[in-house]
Amino acid sequence: MIYTDLTRKAMKLAYEAHHGQYDKSGVPYIFHPYHLAEQMDDEYSVCAALLHDVAEDTDITLDELAEQFPAPVINALRLLTHDDSEDYFDYVRKIRSDPIAVKVKLADLGHNSDQSRMEGCSFVSEEKKAALRKKYSRAKAILLGRE
């Protein structure tokens, strides 16, 4: 991960925002954005990776984040924050307009597709896992311009 004053601020904010949240396998949620951030190669992408689920999954708003982070980070976060009323694949198509958002979303899809994360999750059926694999595969194809 790239360590700058800005990425440290994003790290701390993400840690505090996701404190007490767990993923479906029972692991503290913060490991997901940290995993994505480790794959990024520039300061703004690291920040976007760390913060990509903050507005969607916590009480912190995009407007509040905009008070603390530069426009390129916020622009990516606006695209990465999915409104449930919007078709998922339309949401993914919009992400294509921003290189930072694309980079973060591809890492997100890769991590969400990692079947080892679902080991021990007996409440997630094989049918649901297969549906998620198909969904993430199509989203990746859209981002890579293959659909």
Secondary structure, 3 states (H helix, E strand, C coil): CCCCHHHHHHHHHHHHHCCCCECCCCCECCHHHHHHHHCCCCHHHHHHHHHCCHHHHCCCCHHHHHCCCCHHHHHHHHHHCCCCCCCHHHHHHHHCCCHHHHHHHHHHHHHHCCHHHHCCCCCCCHHHHHHHHHHHHHHHHHHCCCC
